[in-house]
Amino acid sequence: MVTSVAEPDAKKGSREMFDSLVAGLRAREDGAVERLVEAFGDKVYRLAMRITRSPDDAEEVTQDALWTAARKIDSFRGDSAFGSWLYRIAANTAYQKLRGRREREVEQDWDTLLPQFDEDGRHLEPIEDWSESAGELVVQSELRGKLQEAVEALPPDYRTAFLFHDVEGLSNPEIAETLGISLPAVKSRVHRSRLFLRQKLARYLEPA
């Protein structure tokens, strides 16, 4: 009973804090930008790191995204949560950073790394369910390393959707709102990312 009362109060308090932050940014109050950095700096940096995989780029993306949000606060209409609006700016800034890199890593053709599908979207080859064996092996350092490598090999937009969903625990609608993409696009990216990871880790997850 206590929990059911406390949760709405917490949500109300959080909403009031964000409303106050937005109002301060709109009014160009002293300290408003600092409050923005304090509230969202770490979260934006983590998102930028997941997309760029570079601490230096992530730092630049974080600064650019927070500054852009402060500068363009009047364009925030309140149709979505402030956090989602800010993360969308951060994600777009990070993708621009990736496109602007002079030295690009050679990536494998994404389509060649995925299982094949028929015209109805069904797998042409069966995929083994390795969830139980994964639970037994995940403690092993070799598998953890291979999993990290496989996640990093995902294209940035797929990697971001996958990490939001399977690591951060965001729902598909929340991811769609945050990244500014359609719900089917989110589902497709998460699903195809999982298939990719299964394929890359199949050798390590086969029963002994």
Backbone bond lengths (Angstrom), bond angles and torsions (degrees), N, CA, C in turn:
res aa  C-N    CA-C-N  psi(-1)  N-CA   C-N-CA  omega(-1)  CA-C   N-CA-C  phi
1 M - - - 1.450 - - 1.521 111.15 -
2 V 1.342 114.15 -40.27 1.456 118.97 178.88 1.519 110.96 -63.80
3 T 1.355 115.31 -39.84 1.460 120.03 -179.25 1.518 111.50 -62.59
4 S 1.337 116.86 -42.37 1.455 120.33 -176.67 1.520 111.50 -65.35
5 V 1.355 116.46 -27.57 1.455 119.73 178.68 1.522 110.63 -82.79
6 A 1.333 115.47 -37.60 1.463 119.82 -175.09 1.521 112.40 -70.74
7 E 1.330 117.34 -37.28 1.457 120.54 -175.91 1.527 112.57 -61.23
8 P 1.343 119.19 -48.14 1.474 118.32 176.86 1.514 112.07 -60.79
9 D 1.348 117.24 -37.26 1.459 120.14 178.97 1.521 110.77 -63.43
10 A 1.353 115.87 -40.91 1.462 119.93 179.68 1.519 110.44 -64.87
11 K 1.323 115.48 -42.96 1.462 119.45 179.47 1.523 110.98 -64.70
12 K 1.341 115.25 -39.27 1.456 118.85 179.50 1.522 110.20 -64.51
13 G 1.354 115.56 -42.27 1.454 119.24 179.79 1.509 112.28 -63.97
14 S 1.346 115.65 -40.21 1.463 119.92 178.49 1.520 110.86 -64.83
15 R 1.328 116.92 -42.20 1.463 121.05 179.99 1.529 110.48 -64.15
16 E 1.320 116.27 -40.25 1.460 120.13 178.88 1.526 110.73 -64.95
17 M 1.347 116.44 -37.06 1.460 120.00 179.13 1.525 110.57 -64.00
18 F 1.352 116.24 -44.44 1.461 120.08 179.66 1.523 110.95 -66.42
19 D 1.334 116.83 -39.58 1.466 120.24 177.65 1.522 110.51 -61.21
20 S 1.338 115.77 -41.52 1.464 119.94 179.09 1.522 111.25 -65.88
21 L 1.351 116.18 -38.44 1.459 120.76 179.07 1.523 110.85 -64.54
22 V 1.325 116.34 -46.19 1.460 120.65 179.89 1.525 110.69 -62.66
23 A 1.343 115.98 -42.68 1.462 120.16 179.37 1.527 110.44 -62.09
24 G 1.327 116.60 -40.25 1.462 120.51 179.07 1.512 112.45 -65.47
25 L 1.327 116.01 -40.04 1.464 119.92 177.99 1.520 111.24 -66.85
26 R 1.314 116.75 -40.71 1.463 120.24 179.21 1.536 110.78 -63.02
27 A 1.333 116.07 -37.88 1.465 120.88 -177.85 1.521 111.99 -84.41
28 R 1.337 116.80 -0.77 1.461 121.91 -178.15 1.533 111.17 55.88
29 E 1.328 115.11 41.83 1.460 119.82 -179.79 1.525 111.05 -69.06
30 D 1.314 116.20 148.22 1.449 120.67 174.53 1.534 109.20 -62.66
31 G 1.314 116.35 132.46 1.455 120.08 178.48 1.515 114.50 88.56
32 A 1.334 118.38 -7.31 1.463 120.28 -177.62 1.528 111.29 -66.12
33 V 1.327 116.58 -42.54 1.463 120.22 179.44 1.523 110.27 -64.18
34 E 1.333 116.49 -39.53 1.457 120.47 177.88 1.528 110.99 -61.93
35 R 1.326 116.56 -38.81 1.462 120.68 177.59 1.523 110.48 -66.18
36 L 1.314 116.38 -36.41 1.466 120.52 176.84 1.525 110.60 -62.80
37 V 1.322 115.94 -45.87 1.470 120.61 179.88 1.524 110.24 -63.63
38 E 1.313 116.65 -42.23 1.462 120.60 -179.16 1.525 111.48 -64.51
39 A 1.330 116.94 -38.64 1.462 120.89 -176.21 1.522 112.75 -78.20
40 F 1.346 116.74 -35.00 1.463 119.03 -170.68 1.529 115.07 -125.88
41 G 1.320 118.11 -5.57 1.457 120.12 -175.23 1.517 113.76 -55.40
42 D 1.325 117.09 -50.33 1.469 120.56 -177.96 1.520 111.68 -65.03
43 K 1.324 117.44 -40.00 1.462 121.13 -178.15 1.528 110.92 -67.35
44 V 1.320 116.19 -41.91 1.461 119.79 178.64 1.521 110.11 -65.75
45 Y 1.327 116.67 -38.95 1.466 119.95 179.33 1.530 110.75 -63.28
46 R 1.332 117.58 -42.78 1.472 120.41 179.32 1.521 110.72 -61.98
47 L 1.318 116.35 -41.78 1.467 119.78 177.70 1.522 110.29 -62.93
48 A 1.323 116.91 -44.82 1.471 120.67 -179.63 1.522 110.95 -63.19
49 M 1.324 117.48 -37.82 1.459 121.12 178.66 1.518 111.11 -64.62
50 R 1.318 116.66 -40.08 1.463 120.26 -178.99 1.518 111.77 -65.75
51 I 1.317 116.06 -30.34 1.464 119.17 -179.11 1.525 111.02 -86.48
52 T 1.323 117.72 -46.30 1.460 120.42 -173.38 1.520 113.39 -89.01
53 R 1.332 117.59 -26.30 1.464 123.00 -176.82 1.520 111.82 59.77
54 S 1.304 117.20 25.82 1.463 121.71 -179.12 1.524 109.25 -137.68
55 P 1.353 118.78 120.37 1.468 120.29 179.50 1.524 112.85 -58.28
56 D 1.332 116.48 -41.30 1.464 119.41 -179.63 1.527 111.16 -64.54
57 D 1.334 116.28 -47.05 1.468 119.78 178.51 1.521 110.93 -63.75
58 A 1.329 116.22 -39.82 1.470 120.18 -179.07 1.524 110.51 -63.53
59 E 1.321 116.52 -38.40 1.456 120.36 178.43 1.524 110.51 -64.52
60 E 1.315 116.72 -43.66 1.462 120.45 179.28 1.528 111.04 -65.92
61 V 1.330 116.11 -41.83 1.459 120.79 178.97 1.526 110.33 -61.58
62 T 1.325 116.81 -43.23 1.462 120.97 -179.71 1.522 110.87 -60.65
63 Q 1.316 117.00 -47.67 1.461 120.56 179.57 1.525 111.35 -62.93
64 D 1.337 116.05 -44.63 1.466 119.72 -178.90 1.526 111.49 -64.59
65 A 1.346 115.39 -43.54 1.468 119.67 -176.70 1.530 111.34 -65.98
66 L 1.321 117.17 -44.70 1.462 120.18 -179.63 1.531 111.03 -66.33
67 W 1.328 116.59 -39.41 1.461 120.27 177.97 1.525 110.55 -66.34
68 T 1.333 116.78 -40.95 1.461 120.46 178.06 1.524 110.89 -63.07
69 A 1.331 116.41 -42.58 1.462 120.18 179.28 1.525 111.07 -61.91
70 A 1.317 116.25 -42.20 1.468 119.55 179.59 1.520 110.71 -65.89
71 R 1.339 116.21 -40.00 1.465 120.70 -177.95 1.518 112.09 -70.23
72 K 1.339 115.90 -37.14 1.461 121.15 -174.08 1.530 112.59 -105.04
73 I 1.326 116.82 25.19 1.462 120.13 -176.53 1.530 111.99 -59.46
74 D 1.324 117.32 -27.61 1.466 119.58 -179.66 1.524 111.74 -69.70
75 S 1.328 117.52 -16.66 1.465 120.03 177.44 1.524 111.84 -83.65
76 F 1.332 117.22 -7.60 1.462 121.02 176.15 1.517 108.59 -79.60
77 R 1.342 115.63 112.87 1.463 120.93 -174.48 1.512 113.62 -94.86
78 G 1.328 117.33 -8.44 1.457 119.37 -179.51 1.508 113.91 83.39
79 D 1.359 118.02 9.62 1.461 120.31 178.25 1.523 111.23 -69.61
80 S 1.336 116.81 -25.41 1.458 122.37 176.49 1.518 107.95 -128.85
81 A 1.322 116.23 173.87 1.456 119.82 178.33 1.523 109.69 -65.26
82 F 1.329 116.51 147.89 1.461 120.21 -179.19 1.522 110.93 -59.59
83 G 1.344 116.42 -40.31 1.455 120.25 179.23 1.514 112.07 -60.12
84 S 1.316 117.38 -41.90 1.463 121.24 179.15 1.520 110.85 -64.54
85 W 1.325 116.29 -40.85 1.470 120.95 177.70 1.524 110.86 -61.67
86 L 1.323 116.01 -44.00 1.462 120.82 -179.83 1.533 111.24 -67.24
87 Y 1.328 117.80 -43.02 1.461 120.65 -179.63 1.527 111.30 -64.48
88 R 1.335 116.12 -32.64 1.461 119.15 177.48 1.526 110.13 -65.29
89 I 1.329 116.58 -40.87 1.465 120.56 175.92 1.530 109.41 -61.75
90 A 1.320 116.30 -44.53 1.463 120.67 -178.42 1.524 111.44 -63.92
91 A 1.334 116.58 -43.50 1.466 120.12 -179.82 1.520 110.68 -63.54
92 N 1.328 116.87 -44.32 1.468 119.89 179.02 1.527 111.45 -63.60
93 T 1.323 116.62 -39.36 1.465 120.54 178.13 1.525 110.67 -64.23
94 A 1.332 116.09 -40.46 1.466 120.29 179.75 1.523 111.23 -66.25
95 Y 1.331 117.03 -41.15 1.472 119.85 178.86 1.535 110.36 -64.92
96 Q 1.323 116.84 -37.35 1.466 120.16 176.58 1.524 110.42 -64.25
97 K 1.320 116.13 -37.44 1.458 120.22 177.96 1.523 110.70 -63.43
98 L 1.326 115.93 -41.45 1.465 119.82 178.88 1.528 110.62 -62.72
99 R 1.334 115.83 -45.15 1.461 119.55 -178.32 1.523 111.75 -65.64
100 G 1.337 115.93 -26.13 1.452 119.14 -177.10 1.518 114.51 -88.87
101 R 1.291 118.16 -1.69 1.466 119.86 179.86 1.530 111.02 -65.33
102 R 1.296 115.63 135.37 1.460 119.75 179.10 1.522 111.34 -75.05
103 E 1.316 115.23 -38.91 1.462 119.11 179.81 1.518 107.92 -104.25
104 R 1.308 114.53 117.23 1.458 119.86 -179.13 1.516 109.74 -111.41
105 E 1.329 114.03 140.30 1.456 118.32 177.11 1.521 108.95 -73.94
106 V 1.323 115.97 146.14 1.454 120.62 176.72 1.519 108.02 -77.99
107 E 1.327 115.75 118.14 1.456 120.74 -178.62 1.516 110.76 -105.92
108 Q 1.327 114.74 146.47 1.446 120.01 175.23 1.522 109.59 -69.59
109 D 1.309 114.75 154.00 1.455 119.80 176.81 1.520 108.39 -62.25
110 W 1.340 116.59 120.57 1.463 121.61 -176.08 1.515 111.83 -55.50
111 D 1.309 117.25 -41.93 1.463 119.90 -176.71 1.521 112.48 -65.75
112 T 1.321 118.03 -27.69 1.460 119.83 -178.87 1.515 111.64 -77.48
113 L 1.323 117.71 -13.82 1.449 120.68 -177.38 1.520 113.09 -93.02
114 L 1.313 116.93 -9.17 1.455 120.77 -176.36 1.516 111.81 -100.88
115 P 1.335 116.82 153.10 1.465 119.49 172.11 1.521 109.73 -60.05
116 Q 1.311 116.63 154.41 1.457 121.20 -179.12 1.531 110.62 -84.41
117 F 1.338 115.30 147.34 1.459 121.36 -179.98 1.526 109.21 -119.68
118 D 1.361 114.41 154.02 1.448 117.78 173.97 1.523 108.98 -89.93
119 E 1.338 117.23 -173.67 1.464 120.59 -175.52 1.523 112.45 -64.93
120 D 1.358 117.18 -23.89 1.459 121.14 -179.27 1.520 112.60 -92.38
121 G 1.330 116.31 4.99 1.451 120.02 178.12 1.511 114.60 84.52
122 R 1.350 117.91 11.30 1.456 121.03 178.47 1.522 110.28 -90.09
123 H 1.340 115.65 150.13 1.456 119.87 178.82 1.521 110.15 -67.85
124 L 1.308 116.05 134.95 1.456 120.08 176.50 1.520 110.92 -76.67
125 E 1.342 116.21 -24.98 1.450 120.61 177.71 1.519 108.70 -121.39
126 P 1.334 117.68 138.04 1.467 119.62 179.92 1.519 111.11 -65.24
127 I 1.321 116.00 145.52 1.452 121.98 178.01 1.517 108.31 -113.01
128 E 1.321 116.59 123.85 1.450 121.18 -178.09 1.522 110.71 -69.87
129 D 1.335 115.58 143.48 1.456 120.74 173.92 1.526 108.04 -84.09
130 W 1.346 116.02 109.45 1.462 118.88 -176.19 1.524 111.83 -109.78
131 S 1.330 116.22 22.66 1.457 118.64 -176.37 1.528 112.78 -62.50
132 E 1.362 117.17 -40.42 1.456 119.34 -178.77 1.520 111.11 -68.24
133 S 1.332 116.37 -45.13 1.456 118.84 179.80 1.511 111.10 -67.00
134 A 1.338 116.34 -30.76 1.458 119.25 177.58 1.519 110.52 -63.84
135 G 1.323 116.27 -40.07 1.449 119.60 178.84 1.515 112.04 -61.57
136 E 1.319 117.46 -32.64 1.457 121.42 179.57 1.523 112.28 -77.87
137 L 1.333 116.93 -31.01 1.455 120.57 -172.37 1.516 114.61 -97.45
138 V 1.326 116.82 -15.44 1.457 119.25 -171.17 1.517 112.99 -61.25
139 V 1.343 116.31 -22.03 1.460 119.63 -179.84 1.515 111.58 -75.27
140 Q 1.293 117.87 -12.48 1.447 120.36 -177.29 1.528 110.40 -80.93
141 S 1.323 114.85 134.04 1.456 119.79 -175.72 1.516 112.58 -62.31
142 E 1.334 118.23 -34.96 1.467 120.02 -178.59 1.517 110.70 -63.95
143 L 1.310 116.63 -43.48 1.463 119.85 179.88 1.518 110.75 -66.30
144 R 1.331 116.67 -40.70 1.464 119.00 178.85 1.527 110.47 -60.65
145 G 1.330 115.64 -41.09 1.450 118.90 178.56 1.512 112.47 -64.52
146 K 1.344 116.40 -42.14 1.460 120.32 179.37 1.521 111.02 -67.50
147 L 1.317 116.56 -36.37 1.464 119.78 177.69 1.521 110.19 -63.99
148 Q 1.336 117.01 -43.53 1.462 120.72 178.41 1.519 110.89 -61.17
149 E 1.335 116.27 -43.12 1.462 120.15 178.82 1.525 110.81 -62.11
150 A 1.330 116.22 -42.00 1.462 120.21 -178.67 1.516 111.29 -65.69
151 V 1.339 117.21 -41.37 1.461 120.94 178.76 1.524 110.21 -63.39
152 E 1.334 116.44 -42.38 1.455 120.13 -179.31 1.528 112.08 -68.19
153 A 1.342 116.73 -22.95 1.465 120.44 179.53 1.524 112.10 -78.49
154 L 1.339 117.17 -12.95 1.463 119.95 177.61 1.524 109.90 -65.26
155 P 1.325 118.41 145.23 1.473 120.01 171.52 1.528 109.28 -56.71
156 P 1.317 118.96 147.19 1.473 121.84 -173.96 1.528 114.30 -52.17
157 D 1.334 117.69 -43.95 1.465 118.47 -177.06 1.529 111.54 -68.82
158 Y 1.335 116.92 -34.61 1.465 120.41 176.65 1.530 109.88 -71.15
159 R 1.331 116.67 -42.87 1.458 120.91 -178.74 1.524 110.54 -60.83
160 T 1.330 116.38 -42.00 1.459 119.87 -178.96 1.521 111.18 -63.65
161 A 1.322 117.53 -46.39 1.458 120.89 179.46 1.525 111.00 -62.38
162 F 1.332 116.47 -42.59 1.469 120.83 -179.35 1.529 110.92 -63.06
163 L 1.334 117.79 -46.88 1.456 120.83 -178.06 1.522 111.64 -67.66
164 F 1.331 116.62 -38.92 1.456 119.28 175.61 1.524 110.48 -57.98
165 H 1.350 115.78 -42.36 1.461 120.20 -174.35 1.527 112.72 -79.30
166 D 1.339 116.90 -51.75 1.458 120.26 -170.89 1.526 113.86 -92.72
167 V 1.322 118.35 -16.27 1.455 120.24 178.83 1.531 111.23 -107.33
168 E 1.339 115.56 -49.75 1.461 119.41 -178.96 1.522 112.79 -81.60
169 G 1.333 116.89 -20.38 1.457 120.39 177.80 1.515 115.09 79.62
170 L 1.339 117.77 19.68 1.456 120.06 177.57 1.520 109.95 -73.02
171 S 1.313 116.49 148.66 1.457 120.79 176.86 1.529 109.52 -77.83
172 N 1.319 115.78 162.63 1.465 119.58 178.63 1.529 112.39 -57.84
173 P 1.353 119.21 -44.90 1.473 118.74 177.77 1.528 112.44 -61.58
174 E 1.339 117.43 -37.11 1.460 120.18 178.78 1.526 111.19 -65.40
175 I 1.327 116.20 -39.84 1.464 120.04 178.64 1.518 110.32 -66.28
176 A 1.323 116.04 -42.69 1.465 120.12 179.07 1.521 110.89 -59.49
177 E 1.333 116.04 -42.95 1.461 120.44 -179.59 1.529 110.59 -67.80
178 T 1.327 116.67 -41.12 1.460 120.95 -177.72 1.518 112.03 -66.41
179 L 1.334 116.83 -44.06 1.456 121.01 -176.23 1.523 112.85 -89.52
180 G 1.320 117.20 -8.37 1.458 119.55 179.33 1.509 113.46 69.63
181 I 1.339 116.92 35.56 1.462 121.71 178.25 1.523 109.09 -124.36
182 S 1.320 116.11 171.12 1.461 119.93 -177.44 1.530 110.80 -75.72
183 L 1.324 115.44 158.67 1.461 120.85 177.52 1.526 111.89 -62.18
184 P 1.347 119.57 -43.47 1.472 119.14 175.99 1.524 112.65 -59.53
185 A 1.334 116.98 -34.72 1.466 120.03 179.35 1.526 110.42 -65.59
186 V 1.321 116.75 -39.80 1.466 120.30 177.77 1.516 110.27 -63.11
187 K 1.324 116.68 -48.40 1.460 120.47 -178.95 1.520 110.93 -59.87
188 S 1.316 116.49 -40.81 1.456 120.79 -179.62 1.528 110.88 -65.31
189 R 1.334 117.15 -44.15 1.460 120.30 -178.02 1.524 111.46 -65.36
190 V 1.319 116.73 -42.43 1.463 119.93 179.59 1.524 110.30 -66.03
191 H 1.325 116.28 -44.37 1.461 120.89 -178.51 1.526 111.44 -64.16
192 R 1.317 116.58 -47.38 1.460 120.21 -178.45 1.528 111.15 -68.58
193 S 1.320 117.16 -31.40 1.466 119.96 176.02 1.519 110.90 -65.23
194 R 1.324 115.72 -42.00 1.466 119.24 178.58 1.520 111.14 -64.07
195 L 1.317 117.02 -41.17 1.460 120.24 178.01 1.525 110.99 -62.26
196 F 1.313 115.46 -41.50 1.458 120.55 178.82 1.526 110.95 -61.20
197 L 1.349 115.98 -45.82 1.457 120.01 -179.11 1.520 111.26 -65.49
198 R 1.315 116.95 -38.30 1.468 120.03 177.41 1.516 110.88 -61.46
199 Q 1.312 114.93 -42.97 1.457 118.75 -179.13 1.525 111.00 -65.30
200 K 1.327 116.27 -42.49 1.462 120.18 -178.43 1.524 112.12 -68.11
201 L 1.345 117.31 -30.06 1.459 120.99 -174.84 1.522 113.04 -103.61
202 A 1.320 117.05 4.29 1.467 120.17 -174.97 1.516 112.67 -54.85
203 R 1.323 117.00 -41.03 1.465 120.24 -176.41 1.519 111.53 -64.99
204 Y 1.330 117.03 -30.83 1.464 120.47 -177.84 1.518 112.30 -86.59
205 L 1.325 116.51 -13.85 1.468 120.07 -175.13 1.522 112.90 -109.37
206 E 1.316 116.79 4.12 1.447 118.71 176.24 1.516 109.85 -69.84
207 P 1.338 117.71 144.86 1.471 120.14 178.08 1.520 110.07 -58.95
208 A 1.325 115.64 142.55 1.468 120.22 179.99 1.504 110.36 -64.93
